[in-house]
Amino acid sequence: MKNVEMTVEGTMLTIKVDLTKEFGPSASGKTIIIASTEGNVTIPDRQEKVGLNVYRKK
């Protein structure tokens, strides 16, 4: 994962992303990647999965 922090408290999932970070252009070059789980990942100590991409237009 890039720039993604997930925590679970009880039944609440919290996802933190630092919006000041950048990881360069997307494959198409149209957007700048800010954060990504890089596919679907399992939530810590759970069976559910999350797929997340945060980006902005170039």
C-alpha distance matrix in Angstrom:
0.0 3.8 6.5 6.1 8.4 10.3 13.8 16.7 20.3 22.9 22.1 20.1 16.3 15.1 12.0 11.9 10.9 12.8 14.8 16.3 13.4 13.3 11.6 14.7 16.3 15.2 16.8 19.9 20.1 21.0 18.1 15.9 12.1 11.3 7.8 5.9 4.4 5.9 8.6 9.9 8.6 11.4 12.1 13.0 16.6 17.1 17.7 16.3 13.2 11.2 10.2 9.5 10.1 11.8 14.2 17.8 20.8 21.7
3.8 0.0 3.8 5.6 8.8 11.6 15.2 18.5 21.8 24.7 24.0 21.5 17.7 15.8 12.3 11.1 9.1 10.1 11.8 12.8 9.7 9.6 8.2 11.6 13.7 13.3 15.6 18.5 18.0 18.9 15.8 13.0 9.4 8.1 5.3 5.3 6.3 7.5 10.9 12.7 12.0 14.8 15.0 15.9 19.7 20.3 21.0 19.3 16.1 13.5 12.1 10.1 9.6 10.1 12.0 15.3 18.3 18.8
6.5 3.8 0.0 3.8 6.8 10.2 13.5 17.1 20.0 23.2 22.7 19.8 16.2 13.7 10.2 8.1 5.8 6.5 8.8 10.1 7.6 9.0 9.1 12.7 15.0 15.2 18.0 20.5 19.6 19.9 16.4 13.4 10.1 7.4 5.0 6.9 8.3 10.6 13.6 14.8 13.8 16.0 15.3 16.0 19.8 20.5 21.8 19.9 17.1 14.3 13.3 10.7 10.3 9.6 11.7 14.7 18.0 18.8
6.1 5.6 3.8 0.0 3.8 6.6 10.2 13.5 16.6 19.6 18.9 16.2 12.5 10.3 6.8 5.8 5.2 7.9 10.3 12.6 10.9 12.2 12.3 15.7 17.5 16.9 19.5 21.9 21.5 21.5 18.0 15.6 12.1 9.5 6.2 6.7 6.8 10.1 12.2 12.5 11.1 12.8 11.7 12.6 16.4 16.9 18.3 16.3 13.8 11.0 10.8 8.7 9.5 9.6 12.7 15.9 19.5 20.8
8.4 8.8 6.8 3.8 0.0 3.8 6.8 10.4 13.3 16.6 16.4 13.8 10.4 8.1 5.6 5.0 6.7 9.3 12.4 14.6 13.5 15.4 15.8 19.3 21.2 20.7 23.3 25.7 25.3 25.3 21.7 19.2 15.8 13.0 10.0 10.3 9.5 13.0 14.6 14.0 11.7 12.4 10.3 10.4 14.0 15.1 17.1 15.6 13.8 11.7 12.7 11.2 12.8 12.9 16.1 19.2 22.9 24.4
10.3 11.6 10.2 6.6 3.8 0.0 3.8 6.9 10.2 13.1 12.8 10.4 6.9 5.7 4.6 6.4 9.2 12.4 15.1 17.8 16.9 18.7 18.9 22.3 23.8 22.8 25.1 27.4 27.5 27.2 23.7 21.7 18.2 15.7 12.4 11.9 10.2 13.9 14.5 13.0 10.4 10.1 7.3 7.5 11.0 11.6 13.9 12.4 11.3 9.8 11.8 11.1 13.7 14.3 17.9 21.1 24.8 26.7
13.8 15.2 13.5 10.2 6.8 3.8 0.0 3.8 6.7 9.9 10.3 8.3 5.8 5.3 6.7 8.6 12.0 14.9 17.8 20.4 19.9 22.0 22.4 25.9 27.5 26.6 28.9 31.2 31.2 30.8 27.3 25.3 21.9 19.2 16.0 15.7 13.9 17.5 17.9 15.8 13.0 11.6 8.1 7.2 9.7 10.8 13.9 12.9 12.9 12.2 14.8 14.5 17.3 17.8 21.4 24.4 28.1 30.1
16.7 18.5 17.1 13.5 10.4 6.9 3.8 0.0 3.8 6.3 6.8 5.6 4.6 6.3 9.0 11.6 15.1 18.3 20.9 23.7 23.4 25.4 25.8 29.1 30.5 29.2 31.4 33.6 33.9 33.3 29.9 28.2 24.8 22.2 19.1 18.4 16.2 19.8 19.4 16.8 14.1 11.8 8.0 7.2 8.3 8.9 12.2 11.5 12.6 12.7 16.0 16.2 19.4 20.2 23.9 26.9 30.6 32.8
20.3 21.8 20.0 16.6 13.3 10.2 6.7 3.8 0.0 3.8 6.0 5.3 6.7 8.1 11.5 13.7 17.5 20.3 22.9 25.7 25.8 28.1 28.8 32.2 33.6 32.5 34.9 36.9 37.0 36.3 32.8 31.1 27.8 25.0 22.1 21.8 19.9 23.5 23.2 20.5 17.8 15.4 11.7 10.6 10.8 11.5 14.9 14.4 16.0 16.2 19.4 19.5 22.6 23.0 26.7 29.5 33.1 35.5
22.9 24.7 23.2 19.6 16.6 13.1 9.9 6.3 3.8 0.0 3.8 5.7 8.3 10.8 14.3 16.9 20.6 23.7 26.1 29.0 29.1 31.3 31.8 35.1 36.3 34.9 37.1 39.0 39.4 38.5 35.2 33.7 30.5 27.9 24.9 24.2 22.0 25.5 24.7 21.6 19.1 16.3 12.7 12.0 11.1 11.0 14.2 14.0 16.4 17.2 20.7 21.3 24.7 25.4 29.2 31.9 35.5 38.1
22.1 24.0 22.7 18.9 16.4 12.8 10.3 6.8 6.0 3.8 0.0 3.8 6.7 9.9 13.2 16.5 19.9 23.3 25.3 28.5 28.6 30.4 30.9 33.9 34.7 33.1 35.1 36.8 37.5 36.4 33.3 32.1 29.0 26.7 23.7 22.7 20.6 23.9 22.7 19.5 17.5 14.8 11.5 11.9 11.4 10.1 12.4 11.6 14.1 14.8 18.4 19.2 22.6 23.6 27.3 30.1 33.5 36.3
20.1 21.5 19.8 16.2 13.8 10.4 8.3 5.6 5.3 5.7 3.8 0.0 3.8 6.5 10.0 13.0 16.5 19.8 21.7 25.0 25.2 27.2 28.0 31.0 31.9 30.4 32.8 34.4 34.7 33.6 30.3 29.0 26.0 23.5 20.7 20.2 18.5 22.1 21.3 18.5 16.7 14.7 11.1 11.8 12.5 11.5 13.9 12.3 13.8 13.5 16.7 16.8 20.0 20.5 24.2 26.8 30.3 33.1
16.3 17.7 16.2 12.5 10.4 6.9 5.8 4.6 6.7 8.3 6.7 3.8 0.0 3.8 6.6 10.1 13.3 16.8 18.8 22.0 22.0 23.7 24.3 27.4 28.3 26.8 29.1 30.9 31.2 30.3 27.0 25.6 22.5 20.1 17.1 16.4 14.8 18.4 17.8 15.2 13.4 11.8 8.3 9.5 11.2 10.3 12.6 10.5 11.2 10.3 13.4 13.3 16.5 17.2 20.9 23.7 27.3 29.9
15.1 15.8 13.7 10.3 8.1 5.7 5.3 6.3 8.1 10.8 9.9 6.5 3.8 0.0 3.8 6.6 10.1 13.3 15.4 18.6 18.8 20.9 21.9 25.0 26.2 25.2 27.9 29.6 29.5 28.5 25.0 23.3 20.3 17.5 14.9 15.0 14.0 17.8 18.0 16.1 14.4 13.6 10.2 11.1 13.6 13.4 15.7 13.5 13.3 11.5 13.8 12.7 15.3 15.2 18.8 21.4 25.1 27.5
12.0 12.3 10.2 6.8 5.6 4.6 6.7 9.0 11.5 14.3 13.2 10.0 6.6 3.8 0.0 3.8 6.7 10.3 12.3 15.5 15.4 17.2 18.1 21.2 22.4 21.5 24.2 26.0 25.8 25.0 21.4 19.6 16.6 13.7 11.1 11.4 10.9 14.7 15.3 14.1 12.6 12.9 10.2 11.6 14.7 14.6 16.4 13.9 12.7 10.1 11.5 9.7 11.9 11.7 15.3 18.1 21.8 24.0
11.9 11.1 8.1 5.8 5.0 6.4 8.6 11.6 13.7 16.9 16.5 13.0 10.1 6.6 3.8 0.0 3.8 6.8 9.3 12.2 12.3 14.7 16.1 19.3 21.0 20.7 23.8 25.6 24.9 24.1 20.4 18.1 15.2 11.9 9.8 11.3 11.7 15.3 16.8 16.3 14.9 15.6 13.2 14.0 17.4 17.7 19.7 17.5 15.9 13.1 13.7 11.3 12.3 11.2 14.3 16.8 20.6 22.5
10.9 9.1 5.8 5.2 6.7 9.2 12.0 15.1 17.5 20.6 19.9 16.5 13.3 10.1 6.7 3.8 0.0 3.8 6.0 8.9 8.7 11.0 12.6 15.7 17.4 17.5 20.7 22.4 21.4 20.7 17.0 14.5 11.7 8.2 6.7 9.2 10.8 13.9 16.0 16.3 15.5 17.1 15.4 16.5 20.1 20.4 21.9 19.4 17.2 14.0 13.6 10.4 10.3 8.5 11.1 13.5 17.3 18.9
12.8 10.1 6.5 7.9 9.3 12.4 14.9 18.3 20.3 23.7 23.3 19.8 16.8 13.3 10.3 6.8 3.8 0.0 3.8 5.5 6.0 9.2 11.6 14.6 16.9 17.7 21.2 22.8 21.2 20.7 16.9 13.8 11.7 7.9 8.0 11.3 13.5 16.1 18.7 19.5 18.8 20.5 18.9 19.6 23.3 23.8 25.5 23.2 20.9 17.7 16.9 13.6 12.7 10.1 11.7 13.3 16.9 17.9
14.8 11.8 8.8 10.3 12.4 15.1 17.8 20.9 22.9 26.1 25.3 21.7 18.8 15.4 12.3 9.3 6.0 3.8 0.0 3.8 5.6 8.0 11.0 13.3 15.0 16.0 19.7 20.8 18.9 17.9 14.2 11.4 10.1 6.5 8.1 11.8 14.6 16.8 19.3 20.5 20.4 22.5 21.1 22.4 26.0 26.2 27.5 24.8 22.3 18.7 17.4 13.8 12.0 8.7 9.2 10.1 13.5 14.7
16.3 12.8 10.1 12.6 14.6 17.8 20.4 23.7 25.7 29.0 28.5 25.0 22.0 18.6 15.5 12.2 8.9 5.5 3.8 0.0 3.8 6.8 10.4 12.4 14.7 16.6 20.3 21.4 19.0 18.5 14.9 11.6 11.0 7.8 10.1 13.9 16.9 18.7 21.6 23.2 23.0 25.2 24.0 24.9 28.6 29.1 30.5 28.0 25.4 21.9 20.5 16.9 14.8 11.6 11.3 11.5 14.4 14.5
13.4 9.7 7.6 10.9 13.5 16.9 19.9 23.4 25.8 29.1 28.6 25.2 22.0 18.8 15.4 12.3 8.7 6.0 5.6 3.8 0.0 3.8 6.9 9.5 12.3 14.2 17.7 19.3 17.1 17.2 13.7 10.0 8.7 5.8 7.9 11.5 14.5 15.8 19.1 21.0 20.8 23.3 22.5 23.4 27.2 27.8 29.0 26.7 23.8 20.5 18.8 15.4 13.2 10.7 10.4 11.5 14.3 14.1
13.3 9.6 9.0 12.2 15.4 18.7 22.0 25.4 28.1 31.3 30.4 27.2 23.7 20.9 17.2 14.7 11.0 9.2 8.0 6.8 3.8 0.0 3.8 5.8 8.6 10.7 14.2 15.8 13.5 13.9 10.6 6.8 5.9 4.6 7.5 10.7 14.1 14.5 17.9 20.3 20.7 23.6 23.4 24.7 28.5 28.8 29.6 27.2 24.0 20.6 18.3 15.0 12.2 10.0 8.7 9.8 12.1 11.4
11.6 8.2 9.1 12.3 15.8 18.9 22.4 25.8 28.8 31.8 30.9 28.0 24.3 21.9 18.1 16.1 12.6 11.6 11.0 10.4 6.9 3.8 0.0 3.8 6.9 8.7 11.6 13.9 12.0 13.4 10.5 7.0 5.3 5.9 7.5 9.4 12.6 12.1 15.7 18.6 19.1 22.3 22.7 24.0 27.8 28.1 28.5 26.3 22.9 19.8 17.2 14.5 11.7 10.6 9.6 11.3 13.2 12.3
14.7 11.6 12.7 15.7 19.3 22.3 25.9 29.1 32.2 35.1 33.9 31.0 27.4 25.0 21.2 19.3 15.7 14.6 13.3 12.4 9.5 5.8 3.8 0.0 3.8 6.7 9.5 11.3 8.9 10.6 8.5 5.5 5.8 8.0 10.3 11.9 15.2 14.1 17.4 20.6 21.6 25.1 25.7 27.3 31.0 31.1 31.2 28.9 25.3 22.1 19.2 16.5 13.2 12.1 9.9 10.8 11.6 9.9
16.3 13.7 15.0 17.5 21.2 23.8 27.5 30.5 33.6 36.3 34.7 31.9 28.3 26.2 22.4 21.0 17.4 16.9 15.0 14.7 12.3 8.6 6.9 3.8 0.0 3.8 6.6 7.7 5.1 7.1 5.7 4.4 5.9 9.3 11.5 12.5 15.8 14.3 17.0 20.4 22.1 25.7 26.6 28.5 32.2 31.8 31.6 29.0 25.4 22.2 18.8 16.3 12.7 11.9 9.2 9.6 9.5 7.9
15.2 13.3 15.2 16.9 20.7 22.8 26.6 29.2 32.5 34.9 33.1 30.4 26.8 25.2 21.5 20.7 17.5 17.7 16.0 16.6 14.2 10.7 8.7 6.7 3.8 0.0 3.8 5.4 5.0 6.6 5.5 5.9 6.0 9.8 11.1 11.0 13.9 12.0 14.2 17.6 19.7 23.4 24.6 27.0 30.5 29.8 29.1 26.5 22.8 19.7 16.2 14.1 10.6 10.8 8.6 9.9 9.9 9.5
16.8 15.6 18.0 19.5 23.3 25.1 28.9 31.4 34.9 37.1 35.1 32.8 29.1 27.9 24.2 23.8 20.7 21.2 19.7 20.3 17.7 14.2 11.6 9.5 6.6 3.8 0.0 3.8 5.5 8.1 8.6 9.6 9.6 13.4 14.1 13.2 15.5 12.8 14.5 18.1 20.6 24.4 26.1 28.5 31.8 31.0 30.0 27.5 23.7 21.1 17.4 16.0 13.0 14.0 12.1 13.4 12.9 12.3
19.9 18.5 20.5 21.9 25.7 27.4 31.2 33.6 36.9 39.0 36.8 34.4 30.9 29.6 26.0 25.6 22.4 22.8 20.8 21.4 19.3 15.8 13.9 11.3 7.7 5.4 3.8 0.0 3.8 5.5 7.6 9.9 11.1 14.9 16.1 15.6 18.2 15.7 17.1 20.5 23.2 26.9 28.5 31.1 34.5 33.4 32.2 29.5 25.8 23.0 19.2 17.7 14.4 15.0 12.4 12.8 11.4 10.8
20.1 18.0 19.6 21.5 25.3 27.5 31.2 33.9 37.0 39.4 37.5 34.7 31.2 29.5 25.8 24.9 21.4 21.2 18.9 19.0 17.1 13.5 12.0 8.9 5.1 5.0 5.5 3.8 0.0 3.8 5.7 7.6 9.8 13.4 15.4 15.8 18.9 16.9 18.9 22.2 24.6 28.3 29.5 31.9 35.4 34.6 33.8 31.1 27.4 24.3 20.6 18.5 14.9 14.5 11.4 11.1 9.4 7.8
21.0 18.9 19.9 21.5 25.3 27.2 30.8 33.3 36.3 38.5 36.4 33.6 30.3 28.5 25.0 24.1 20.7 20.7 17.9 18.5 17.2 13.9 13.4 10.6 7.1 6.6 8.1 5.5 3.8 0.0 3.8 7.2 9.9 13.1 15.4 16.0 19.2 17.8 19.4 22.4 24.9 28.4 29.4 32.0 35.5 34.4 33.7 30.6 27.1 23.8 20.2 17.8 14.1 13.3 9.9 8.8 6.3 5.8
18.1 15.8 16.4 18.0 21.7 23.7 27.3 29.9 32.8 35.2 33.3 30.3 27.0 25.0 21.4 20.4 17.0 16.9 14.2 14.9 13.7 10.6 10.5 8.5 5.7 5.5 8.6 7.6 5.7 3.8 0.0 3.8 6.4 9.4 11.8 12.9 16.4 15.5 17.5 20.3 22.5 25.9 26.5 28.9 32.5 31.6 31.2 28.2 24.7 21.2 17.8 15.0 11.2 9.8 6.3 5.5 4.4 4.8
15.9 13.0 13.4 15.6 19.2 21.7 25.3 28.2 31.1 33.7 32.1 29.0 25.6 23.3 19.6 18.1 14.5 13.8 11.4 11.6 10.0 6.8 7.0 5.5 4.4 5.9 9.6 9.9 7.6 7.2 3.8 0.0 3.8 6.4 9.4 11.3 15.0 14.4 17.0 19.9 21.4 24.8 25.1 27.2 30.9 30.5 30.5 27.6 24.1 20.6 17.5 14.4 10.6 8.8 5.5 5.5 6.3 5.8
12.1 9.4 10.1 12.1 15.8 18.2 21.9 24.8 27.8 30.5 29.0 26.0 22.5 20.3 16.6 15.2 11.7 11.7 10.1 11.0 8.7 5.9 5.3 5.8 5.9 6.0 9.6 11.1 9.8 9.9 6.4 3.8 0.0 3.8 5.9 7.5 11.2 10.9 13.7 16.5 17.8 21.1 21.5 23.5 27.2 26.8 26.9 24.2 20.7 17.3 14.3 11.2 7.7 6.4 4.6 6.9 9.1 9.5
11.3 8.1 7.4 9.5 13.0 15.7 19.2 22.2 25.0 27.9 26.7 23.5 20.1 17.5 13.7 11.9 8.2 7.9 6.5 7.8 5.8 4.6 5.9 8.0 9.3 9.8 13.4 14.9 13.4 13.1 9.4 6.4 3.8 0.0 3.8 7.1 10.8 11.7 14.6 16.7 17.3 20.3 20.0 21.7 25.5 25.4 25.9 23.2 20.1 16.5 14.2 10.7 7.8 5.4 5.1 7.5 10.7 11.5
7.8 5.3 5.0 6.2 10.0 12.4 16.0 19.1 22.1 24.9 23.7 20.7 17.1 14.9 11.1 9.8 6.7 8.0 8.1 10.1 7.9 7.5 7.5 10.3 11.5 11.1 14.1 16.1 15.4 15.4 11.8 9.4 5.9 3.8 0.0 3.8 7.1 8.7 11.5 13.3 13.6 16.5 16.3 18.0 21.8 21.7 22.2 19.7 16.5 13.1 11.0 7.7 5.8 5.0 7.0 10.3 13.6 14.8
5.9 5.3 6.9 6.7 10.3 11.9 15.7 18.4 21.8 24.2 22.7 20.2 16.4 15.0 11.4 11.3 9.2 11.3 11.8 13.9 11.5 10.7 9.4 11.9 12.5 11.0 13.2 15.6 15.8 16.0 12.9 11.3 7.5 7.1 3.8 0.0 3.8 5.1 7.7 9.7 10.4 13.6 14.1 16.2 19.8 19.4 19.5 17.0 13.6 10.4 7.9 5.5 4.5 6.3 8.7 12.4 15.3 16.7
4.4 6.3 8.3 6.8 9.5 10.2 13.9 16.2 19.9 22.0 20.6 18.5 14.8 14.0 10.9 11.7 10.8 13.5 14.6 16.9 14.5 14.1 12.6 15.2 15.8 13.9 15.5 18.2 18.9 19.2 16.4 15.0 11.2 10.8 7.1 3.8 0.0 3.8 5.5 6.6 6.7 10.0 10.9 13.0 16.6 16.1 16.1 13.9 10.4 7.7 6.0 5.4 6.7 9.4 12.2 16.0 18.9 20.4
5.9 7.5 10.6 10.1 13.0 13.9 17.5 19.8 23.5 25.5 23.9 22.1 18.4 17.8 14.7 15.3 13.9 16.1 16.8 18.7 15.8 14.5 12.1 14.1 14.3 12.0 12.8 15.7 16.9 17.8 15.5 14.4 10.9 11.7 8.7 5.1 3.8 0.0 3.8 6.9 8.1 11.9 13.7 15.8 19.1 18.5 17.9 16.0 12.2 10.1 7.5 7.6 7.7 10.8 12.7 16.4 18.7 19.8
8.6 10.9 13.6 12.2 14.6 14.5 17.9 19.4 23.2 24.7 22.7 21.3 17.8 18.0 15.3 16.8 16.0 18.7 19.3 21.6 19.1 17.9 15.7 17.4 17.0 14.2 14.5 17.1 18.9 19.4 17.5 17.0 13.7 14.6 11.5 7.7 5.5 3.8 0.0 3.8 6.4 10.1 12.5 15.2 18.0 16.8 15.5 13.5 9.7 8.2 5.6 7.4 8.8 12.4 14.6 18.3 20.5 22.0
9.9 12.7 14.8 12.5 14.0 13.0 15.8 16.8 20.5 21.6 19.5 18.5 15.2 16.1 14.1 16.3 16.3 19.5 20.5 23.2 21.0 20.3 18.6 20.6 20.4 17.6 18.1 20.5 22.2 22.4 20.3 19.9 16.5 16.7 13.3 9.7 6.6 6.9 3.8 0.0 3.8 6.9 9.5 12.6 15.0 13.4 11.9 9.7 6.0 5.3 4.3 7.6 10.3 13.9 16.7 20.3 22.8 24.8
8.6 12.0 13.8 11.1 11.7 10.4 13.0 14.1 17.8 19.1 17.5 16.7 13.4 14.4 12.6 14.9 15.5 18.8 20.4 23.0 20.8 20.7 19.1 21.6 22.1 19.7 20.6 23.2 24.6 24.9 22.5 21.4 17.8 17.3 13.6 10.4 6.7 8.1 6.4 3.8 0.0 3.8 6.5 9.0 11.6 10.6 9.9 8.5 5.2 5.4 6.5 9.0 12.0 15.1 18.3 22.0 24.9 26.7
11.4 14.8 16.0 12.8 12.4 10.1 11.6 11.8 15.4 16.3 14.8 14.7 11.8 13.6 12.9 15.6 17.1 20.5 22.5 25.2 23.3 23.6 22.3 25.1 25.7 23.4 24.4 26.9 28.3 28.4 25.9 24.8 21.1 20.3 16.5 13.6 10.0 11.9 10.1 6.9 3.8 0.0 3.8 6.2 8.2 6.9 6.4 5.8 4.2 6.4 9.0 11.7 15.1 17.9 21.3 25.0 28.0 30.0
12.1 15.0 15.3 11.7 10.3 7.3 8.1 8.0 11.7 12.7 11.5 11.1 8.3 10.2 10.2 13.2 15.4 18.9 21.1 24.0 22.5 23.4 22.7 25.7 26.6 24.6 26.1 28.5 29.5 29.4 26.5 25.1 21.5 20.0 16.3 14.1 10.9 13.7 12.5 9.5 6.5 3.8 0.0 3.8 6.3 5.4 6.8 5.8 5.6 6.8 10.1 11.9 15.4 17.6 21.3 24.8 28.1 30.2
13.0 15.9 16.0 12.6 10.4 7.5 7.2 7.2 10.6 12.0 11.9 11.8 9.5 11.1 11.6 14.0 16.5 19.6 22.4 24.9 23.4 24.7 24.0 27.3 28.5 27.0 28.5 31.1 31.9 32.0 28.9 27.2 23.5 21.7 18.0 16.2 13.0 15.8 15.2 12.6 9.0 6.2 3.8 0.0 3.8 5.5 8.3 8.8 9.2 10.5 13.5 14.9 18.2 20.1 23.7 27.2 30.6 32.5
16.6 19.7 19.8 16.4 14.0 11.0 9.7 8.3 10.8 11.1 11.4 12.5 11.2 13.6 14.7 17.4 20.1 23.3 26.0 28.6 27.2 28.5 27.8 31.0 32.2 30.5 31.8 34.5 35.4 35.5 32.5 30.9 27.2 25.5 21.8 19.8 16.6 19.1 18.0 15.0 11.6 8.2 6.3 3.8 0.0 3.8 7.2 9.1 10.8 13.0 16.3 18.2 21.6 23.6 27.3 30.8 34.2 36.2
17.1 20.3 20.5 16.9 15.1 11.6 10.8 8.9 11.5 11.0 10.1 11.5 10.3 13.4 14.6 17.7 20.4 23.8 26.2 29.1 27.8 28.8 28.1 31.1 31.8 29.8 31.0 33.4 34.6 34.4 31.6 30.5 26.8 25.4 21.7 19.4 16.1 18.5 16.8 13.4 10.6 6.9 5.4 5.5 3.8 0.0 3.8 5.7 8.2 10.9 14.5 16.8 20.5 22.7 26.4 29.9 33.2 35.4
17.7 21.0 21.8 18.3 17.1 13.9 13.9 12.2 14.9 14.2 12.4 13.9 12.6 15.7 16.4 19.7 21.9 25.5 27.5 30.5 29.0 29.6 28.5 31.2 31.6 29.1 30.0 32.2 33.8 33.7 31.2 30.5 26.9 25.9 22.2 19.5 16.1 17.9 15.5 11.9 9.9 6.4 6.8 8.3 7.2 3.8 0.0 3.8 6.6 10.2 13.5 16.5 20.2 22.9 26.5 30.0 33.0 35.3
16.3 19.3 19.9 16.3 15.6 12.4 12.9 11.5 14.4 14.0 11.6 12.3 10.5 13.5 13.9 17.5 19.4 23.2 24.8 28.0 26.7 27.2 26.3 28.9 29.0 26.5 27.5 29.5 31.1 30.6 28.2 27.6 24.2 23.2 19.7 17.0 13.9 16.0 13.5 9.7 8.5 5.8 5.8 8.8 9.1 5.7 3.8 0.0 3.8 7.0 10.5 13.3 17.1 19.7 23.3 26.7 29.7 32.2
13.2 16.1 17.1 13.8 13.8 11.3 12.9 12.6 16.0 16.4 14.1 13.8 11.2 13.3 12.7 15.9 17.2 20.9 22.3 25.4 23.8 24.0 22.9 25.3 25.4 22.8 23.7 25.8 27.4 27.1 24.7 24.1 20.7 20.1 16.5 13.6 10.4 12.2 9.7 6.0 5.2 4.2 5.6 9.2 10.8 8.2 6.6 3.8 0.0 3.8 6.9 10.1 13.7 16.7 20.1 23.6 26.5 28.8
11.2 13.5 14.3 11.0 11.7 9.8 12.2 12.7 16.2 17.2 14.8 13.5 10.3 11.5 10.1 13.1 14.0 17.7 18.7 21.9 20.5 20.6 19.8 22.1 22.2 19.7 21.1 23.0 24.3 23.8 21.2 20.6 17.3 16.5 13.1 10.4 7.7 10.1 8.2 5.3 5.4 6.4 6.8 10.5 13.0 10.9 10.2 7.0 3.8 0.0 3.8 6.3 10.1 12.9 16.4 19.9 22.8 25.2
10.2 12.1 13.3 10.8 12.7 11.8 14.8 16.0 19.4 20.7 18.4 16.7 13.4 13.8 11.5 13.7 13.6 16.9 17.4 20.5 18.8 18.3 17.2 19.2 18.8 16.2 17.4 19.2 20.6 20.2 17.8 17.5 14.3 14.2 11.0 7.9 6.0 7.5 5.6 4.3 6.5 9.0 10.1 13.5 16.3 14.5 13.5 10.5 6.9 3.8 0.0 3.8 7.1 10.4 13.5 17.0 19.7 22.0
9.5 10.1 10.7 8.7 11.2 11.1 14.5 16.2 19.5 21.3 19.2 16.8 13.3 12.7 9.7 11.3 10.4 13.6 13.8 16.9 15.4 15.0 14.5 16.5 16.3 14.1 16.0 17.7 18.5 17.8 15.0 14.4 11.2 10.7 7.7 5.5 5.4 7.6 7.4 7.6 9.0 11.7 11.9 14.9 18.2 16.8 16.5 13.3 10.1 6.3 3.8 0.0 3.8 6.7 10.0 13.6 16.5 18.9
10.1 9.6 10.3 9.5 12.8 13.7 17.3 19.4 22.6 24.7 22.6 20.0 16.5 15.3 11.9 12.3 10.3 12.7 12.0 14.8 13.2 12.2 11.7 13.2 12.7 10.6 13.0 14.4 14.9 14.1 11.2 10.6 7.7 7.8 5.8 4.5 6.7 7.7 8.8 10.3 12.0 15.1 15.4 18.2 21.6 20.5 20.2 17.1 13.7 10.1 7.1 3.8 0.0 3.8 6.5 10.1 12.9 15.1
11.8 10.1 9.6 9.6 12.9 14.3 17.8 20.2 23.0 25.4 23.6 20.5 17.2 15.2 11.7 11.2 8.5 10.1 8.7 11.6 10.7 10.0 10.6 12.1 11.9 10.8 14.0 15.0 14.5 13.3 9.8 8.8 6.4 5.4 5.0 6.3 9.4 10.8 12.4 13.9 15.1 17.9 17.6 20.1 23.6 22.7 22.9 19.7 16.7 12.9 10.4 6.7 3.8 0.0 3.8 7.2 10.6 12.9
14.2 12.0 11.7 12.7 16.1 17.9 21.4 23.9 26.7 29.2 27.3 24.2 20.9 18.8 15.3 14.3 11.1 11.7 9.2 11.3 10.4 8.7 9.6 9.9 9.2 8.6 12.1 12.4 11.4 9.9 6.3 5.5 4.6 5.1 7.0 8.7 12.2 12.7 14.6 16.7 18.3 21.3 21.3 23.7 27.3 26.4 26.5 23.3 20.1 16.4 13.5 10.0 6.5 3.8 0.0 3.8 7.0 9.1
17.8 15.3 14.7 15.9 19.2 21.1 24.4 26.9 29.5 31.9 30.1 26.8 23.7 21.4 18.1 16.8 13.5 13.3 10.1 11.5 11.5 9.8 11.3 10.8 9.6 9.9 13.4 12.8 11.1 8.8 5.5 5.5 6.9 7.5 10.3 12.4 16.0 16.4 18.3 20.3 22.0 25.0 24.8 27.2 30.8 29.9 30.0 26.7 23.6 19.9 17.0 13.6 10.1 7.2 3.8 0.0 3.8 6.4
20.8 18.3 18.0 19.5 22.9 24.8 28.1 30.6 33.1 35.5 33.5 30.3 27.3 25.1 21.8 20.6 17.3 16.9 13.5 14.4 14.3 12.1 13.2 11.6 9.5 9.9 12.9 11.4 9.4 6.3 4.4 6.3 9.1 10.7 13.6 15.3 18.9 18.7 20.5 22.8 24.9 28.0 28.1 30.6 34.2 33.2 33.0 29.7 26.5 22.8 19.7 16.5 12.9 10.6 7.0 3.8 0.0 3.8
21.7 18.8 18.8 20.8 24.4 26.7 30.1 32.8 35.5 38.1 36.3 33.1 29.9 27.5 24.0 22.5 18.9 17.9 14.7 14.5 14.1 11.4 12.3 9.9 7.9 9.5 12.3 10.8 7.8 5.8 4.8 5.8 9.5 11.5 14.8 16.7 20.4 19.8 22.0 24.8 26.7 30.0 30.2 32.5 36.2 35.4 35.3 32.2 28.8 25.2 22.0 18.9 15.1 12.9 9.1 6.4 3.8 0.0
